[in-house]
Amino acid sequence: MSSQLKETFQRELAKREEQLNLAYANLLFSEYLTEPFDLAYYLSLLDDMVDQIWQSVAALGTSREAVERLNQHLFEDLKFRGNASDYYNAGNSFLHRVLELRTGIPISLSLVYLEIGWRLGLPVWGVGLPGHFIVGCGEPAEPIFIDVFNRGRLLSEDDCMNLARVSSASRSQFKKRFLRPVSKKAMLYRMLLNLKQIYVKAENWEPAYKTVDLMLVVAPDQSTELRDRGLIGYRLEQLQQAAFDLQRYLFLNPHTPDAAWLKQRLEEMEQELLRLN
């Protein structure tokens, strides 16, 4: 079943940006990394949330009014909230658990917000600040910024800069780099990166390996993930694949500072493979 989920995830990621279903892609990697569940049920939960406020939002005249109504629905009626007390729990990145518990981290709550906003026809988009993820709404020239982790607090451009701890002297560069819409693939990669860091810190190598494997589906050109998959595979004694990954990484990055250390690991793997054969 895991291989089928990965193949389905690959097919979803092969779609163009406008066709890629962000919620579905998250649910696919969530099931791949956790346990079997009914993906269609959780997608229907998002539809149900939209049905509850569709008419009231449609009657509003501005994006700001629609955002305020959506904020009321999510954070007052449905009690979604940021999980500040258990921020580094892996479950905060899995959409099915976020929908069940109505709690998550900035990027997973932003995913919920975006999916509902898109279903309502709102011009919403993800904004990847350093260390924090928020939602933008409206025209990029005059957006509303929404801090979904903090109950939908509306942010000014200055607020965003303060969150990212950026000086006013860097305003122009900050706007160009961080306040523009991020792609759905970039969101998925960032969510998987969060999970990778959690699993590696806990030395939970099997889900760490599967997570890096998915990161390479999302961003196959990220050669550092090729290196990390090889090193994690080495810990899991998947020596043949690990050696291939490290050889490929060194081929792509012959002058990397860790080349000598990696070549030593490769020699150890090759010796172990010879012994086993």
VENDACOR-V572388 format. One record per helix or strand. SS is the DSSP state (H for helix, E for strand). FROM is the first residue (numbers start at 1). TO is the last residue. If there is no record, write none. Layout:
SS/FROM/TO  SS/FROM/TO
This chain:
H/2/13  H/22/33  H/39/58  H/63/77  E/81/82  H/90/93  H/95/101  E/103/104  H/106/119  E/124/129  E/132/137  H/140/142  E/144/147  H/148/150  E/153/155  H/157/163  H/168/178  H/184/201  H/205/218  H/223/235  H/239/252  H/259/276
